Amino acid sequence: MAGVKELQKDQGDIVIDDCWNRIGVWGSEKPRCQKLDHVIHCVNCKVYAGAGRLLLDRPADEEYISNWSEQLKSKKNSRHENEVSVVVFRIGIEWLALNARLFHEVVEMRVVHRVPHSKSAVLRGLINIRGELQLCVSLGQLLGLEKRGRPSNSQQSGTAERMVVFANGDDRYVFPVSEIQGIHHYVSSDLHIVPTTATQSMSNYLCGVLNLDGKHVGCLDEGLIFPALRRILA
């Protein structure tokens, strides 16, 4: 309204006439702010925007600068620096994990179209993901898990029967999972050696085992998984 004070600085302190709080769009003060006839709402007004700029441009106080300086100078937590993020999922009765950066998308189960004359048990066929045909593979077959039995009732909870799109460079595949638990972070010291109970096929692709909530989770080595898929599907 006419007479709205301009934003100003007074001896280094910011003085703001917060007319949007005093009058505002829904205020009862009369006469109504004349600027609202043009800008409709306070957030579109130059006075409101100018106040925001003034607050953002104000000098930082010494305590604020000191606190941030100490945080930036402090030594980083070495565990956080070396953490690996993995997605934990289940295929059949086995819990597995792959680097989270490889996961591009998780979708509902889709129709898999068989590839004529394909003799590979690992290649399940082609699947349509957002209008693009992707190779659908079976990690269970690759790891020798397909005939190891069905999960118990306690293992059937969670997000069941999903398709996962994962990629590494130009290699892009889709594979089905029985359940996805979520993302977990670990460091190399958390990994245990692969137990002798693991199948030979699966142990060939593991870099270690994690103990999560009483479950043994096999960490798959992406450096072995992708070359194996390329070799099998070539």
C-alpha positions in Angstrom: 0.0 0.0 0.0 1.0 3.6 -0.3 3.5 4.4 2.4 5.1 0.9 2.5 8.6 1.6 3.9 11.6 0.8 1.8 14.1 -1.9 3.0 17.1 -0.3 4.6 20.1 -1.0 6.8 20.5 0.8 10.1 24.0 0.8 11.7 24.8 -2.6 10.2 21.5 -4.2 11.4 18.9 -5.2 8.8 15.6 -3.3 9.2 12.8 -4.7 7.2 9.2 -3.5 6.9 7.5 -6.9 6.8 4.3 -5.6 5.3 3.4 -9.1 4.1 3.0 -10.1 7.7 1.2 -7.0 8.8 -1.1 -6.5 5.8 -0.7 -9.5 3.6 -3.1 -11.0 1.1 -5.7 -12.0 3.8 -5.1 -9.0 6.1 -8.0 -6.9 7.2 -6.1 -3.6 7.2 -7.8 -0.8 5.2 -7.1 0.6 2.7 -5.8 -2.6 1.0 -2.2 -2.5 -0.3 -2.3 -1.0 -3.8 0.5 -3.3 -5.0 -1.8 -6.3 -4.6 -4.0 -5.1 -7.4 -1.1 -5.7 -9.8 1.0 -8.5 -8.2 -2.0 -10.5 -6.8 0.1 -12.1 -4.0 2.9 -10.8 -1.8 5.3 -13.4 -3.1 5.2 -11.7 -6.5 6.0 -8.3 -5.0 9.5 -6.6 -5.4 9.3 -5.6 -1.7 9.0 -9.2 -0.6 11.8 -10.3 -3.1 14.0 -7.5 -1.9 13.7 -8.5 1.7 14.8 -12.0 0.8 17.8 -10.8 -1.1 18.7 -8.5 1.8 18.6 -11.4 4.2 20.6 -13.6 2.0 23.2 -10.9 1.3 23.7 -9.9 5.0 27.2 -10.5 6.4 27.6 -13.8 8.3 28.3 -13.3 12.0 31.6 -14.4 13.4 30.2 -17.4 15.4 28.6 -18.8 12.3 31.8 -18.5 10.3 33.8 -20.0 13.1 31.5 -23.0 13.5 31.6 -23.8 9.8 35.3 -23.3 9.6 35.8 -25.9 12.4 33.5 -28.4 10.7 35.3 -28.1 7.3 38.7 -28.4 9.0 37.7 -31.4 11.0 38.8 -34.8 9.8 36.2 -36.8 7.9 34.8 -40.0 9.4 36.9 -42.6 7.6 34.1 -45.1 7.8 31.7 -42.8 5.9 34.4 -42.2 3.3 34.9 -45.9 2.6 31.2 -46.9 2.8 29.7 -48.9 0.0 25.9 -48.6 -0.7 24.2 -51.8 -1.8 20.7 -52.9 -2.6 19.7 -56.0 -0.7 17.3 -58.4 -2.4 16.2 -62.0 -2.4 16.2 -64.6 -5.2 14.4 -67.7 -4.0 15.8 -68.5 -0.6 19.1 -66.6 -1.0 19.7 -63.0 0.1 22.0 -61.0 -2.2 23.4 -57.5 -2.6 24.7 -55.4 -5.5 26.1 -51.9 -5.6 23.3 -49.4 -5.5 24.6 -47.3 -8.3 23.9 -50.1 -10.7 20.2 -50.0 -10.0 18.3 -47.8 -12.4 14.7 -48.9 -11.8 12.4 -51.4 -10.1 9.2 -52.2 -11.9 6.3 -54.6 -11.6 6.5 -58.0 -13.2 6.2 -57.8 -17.0 5.6 -60.3 -19.8 8.9 -61.8 -21.0 9.0 -62.7 -24.7 11.1 -65.7 -25.5 14.0 -65.3 -28.0 13.6 -67.9 -30.8 16.3 -70.6 -30.9 18.0 -69.3 -27.7 19.6 -72.2 -25.8 20.8 -70.1 -22.9 19.1 -70.8 -19.5 20.4 -67.5 -18.3 18.6 -65.5 -21.0 14.9 -65.5 -20.2 14.0 -63.3 -23.2 13.0 -59.7 -24.0 11.0 -57.3 -21.8 9.4 -54.0 -22.6 10.5 -51.2 -20.3 9.0 -47.8 -21.1 8.8 -48.6 -24.8 12.3 -50.1 -25.0 13.1 -53.8 -25.4 15.6 -54.9 -22.7 17.4 -58.3 -22.2 15.8 -60.2 -19.3 18.3 -62.5 -17.6 18.1 -64.9 -14.7 20.7 -64.2 -12.0 19.2 -67.3 -10.3 20.4 -69.5 -13.2 23.8 -67.8 -13.3 24.3 -68.3 -9.6 22.9 -71.8 -9.5 19.9 -70.9 -7.3 17.0 -72.0 -9.4 16.7 -75.4 -7.8 17.5 -74.5 -4.2 13.9 -74.5 -2.9 11.2 -72.0 -2.1 11.3 -69.5 0.8 9.5 -70.0 4.0 6.5 -67.9 5.0 8.8 -65.6 7.1 10.8 -64.9 4.0 7.8 -64.0 1.9 7.1 -60.7 3.5 8.1 -57.4 1.8 8.1 -56.3 -1.8 7.7 -59.5 -3.7 8.1 -60.4 -7.4 9.7 -57.3 -9.0 11.8 -56.7 -12.1 15.1 -54.8 -11.6 16.8 -52.8 -14.3 20.5 -52.6 -13.7 23.3 -51.3 -15.8 27.0 -50.8 -15.9 28.3 -48.7 -18.8 26.8 -50.0 -22.0 25.7 -53.2 -20.3 22.0 -53.1 -19.4 19.9 -56.0 -18.2 16.6 -56.7 -16.4 16.3 -59.5 -13.8 13.4 -60.7 -11.6 13.7 -60.8 -7.8 11.5 -62.4 -5.1 11.9 -59.5 -2.7 13.7 -56.2 -2.2 14.7 -55.2 1.3 16.3 -51.8 0.6 19.6 -50.1 0.7 22.4 -51.0 3.2 25.8 -49.3 3.8 28.9 -51.2 4.7 32.7 -51.0 4.8 35.1 -53.7 3.7 35.8 -54.8 7.3 32.1 -55.8 7.6 32.5 -58.4 4.9 33.0 -62.1 5.9 34.5 -64.9 3.9 32.0 -66.9 1.7 30.8 -69.9 3.7 31.4 -73.4 2.4 27.7 -74.0 2.3 27.4 -71.6 -0.7 27.1 -73.3 -4.1 30.2 -73.3 -6.2 28.4 -71.3 -8.9 27.4 -68.6 -6.5 30.7 -68.4 -4.6 32.4 -67.7 -7.9 30.6 -64.3 -8.1 30.7 -63.2 -4.5 33.2 -60.8 -2.9 32.0 -61.6 0.6 29.1 -62.1 2.9 27.3 -59.6 5.2 25.4 -60.5 8.4 22.2 -58.3 8.4 19.5 -58.9 11.0 20.5 -62.6 11.3 20.6 -63.1 7.5 23.6 -64.0 5.5 23.7 -61.7 2.5 26.0 -62.5 -0.4 27.6 -59.4 -1.9 27.9 -59.9 -5.7 31.0 -58.7 -7.4 29.9 -56.5 -10.3 33.3 -57.0 -11.9 32.5 -60.6 -12.3 28.7 -60.5 -12.9 28.7 -58.3 -16.0 31.6 -60.0 -17.9 29.9 -63.3 -17.2 26.6 -62.1 -18.7 28.3 -60.6 -21.7 30.1 -63.9 -22.3 27.0 -66.1 -21.9 24.8 -63.9 -24.1 27.3 -63.2 -26.8 
